Amino acid sequence: MNLGGAAVPVIHLCRLFGLPWEAPGLYTPLLVVSGHPGPLALLVDEVTDLLSVDQKALVQVREDQVFNDCVEAEIDLGDRTLHLLSPDRLLLEEERQRVAALREAAQERLAALAGSDR
């Protein structure tokens, strides 16, 4: 994705978590998260709310309970439990390297396109 001239990789969470594939639509939401070496967009089914959560409300998840420890904590809202994902642990190291290489190649292409507009 081109976000203001910056190449931002988009990761489809259903692929990442082995869920059934659903093709994105025109209004499929993307959550852009900061990270190293740059931002990453997560393609999600829907966004139902935006919450500010007190640190005291977070329940730590024991290590080795989920793949790559990508869930940092849980938040109990009474009628549902939310899982707080760690952007730094969503991808394995090899996946991060591949995404970074693709981001760099896309950024070079964007820069070349911007240069050809002059």
N, C-alpha and C positions, 0 to 999 in steps of 0.2 A: 504494500500500500504506500502511496506517496502522500505523506502528511507534511504539507508545507515545505516540500523540497527534500524531506528526509525519508529515506527508505525504511519502512517499518514492516518487519515480517509479521504475518498473520498465522496463528496456530489455531486450528479447529479443535476445540476441546474434545469433541466426540471421537476424533481420531486418536488423540493423546490418551484418552481413558478407555479406548476399545468399545465405545458405545455405538449403536447403530448409526450409520451415515445419514445425515439429512443435508440436502443441498441448501446452501445459503440463499436467502431471498434478498430482494431489494432493500428491505428494512431490517435485516438481521443485524443485531447489535455487535459492536466490537468494543472490548474494554482495553484501553491502552494503558499499559503499566510500564513504569521506569525500570530499568535494569542495566546490567553491564553486559555487553558493550554498548547497548542502546535500548530504545524502547521496543516493546513487543506488544502486538495486539492479539487478544484472545477472542476468537469468534465463539459466541455463546448463543444458546437457544433464545433466552429472553433475560431482560433485566426487570425485576419487579419492584425493587426498592433500593435506596441508597441510605446506608446507616452510619451513624457515628456511634462507636461502641466504646464503653469504658474498659480499660485494660483489665479491671477486676472481673468483668463479665466473661473473659476468655478462659476457657478450660483447656489446658495444655493436653495435647494428644501424645500418648506414649510413643517413643521411637519404635521403629520397625512395625508399626501398625498399618501403614500405607506405603505404597511404592515410592521409593526414594525420599521418604519422609516429606512429601510435598504438602501435607496438611499440617499446618503449624498449631492450630487450635480449633476448638468448636465453640459456637455461641448458641446457647439455649434460649429460644424465644418463646418457650411455653408450648406452642402448637407445632413448632418445627425447630430443627437443629440445622444451623449453617456451619459449613466448613471453611475455615480461613486458609486459603492456599498460599504457598510461598512461591512467588514468581521465580526466585533463584533456584528452586528445587523442582520445578515442573519438568524440566528437561534434564536428561543425562548429559554428562560432559561431552560426549561425542556428538549428541544432538545440538548442544549449544555451539560447538565449533562449526558444525555444518550450517546452522542458521546464521552465525556470524559471517561465514564466507559468502553465503547467498546475499546477506544484507549488504556486504561490501561490494559485491558485483552489481547489485541493483543500484546502489548509491553512485557507482561509477557511471552506469548507464543514464541515470537521472542527470548527473553533472554533464555528460556528453550532450544530452538532449537540450539542457539549459544553454550550453555553449553554442549549439547550432541555431538557437533562436535569435542570436545577436546579429 
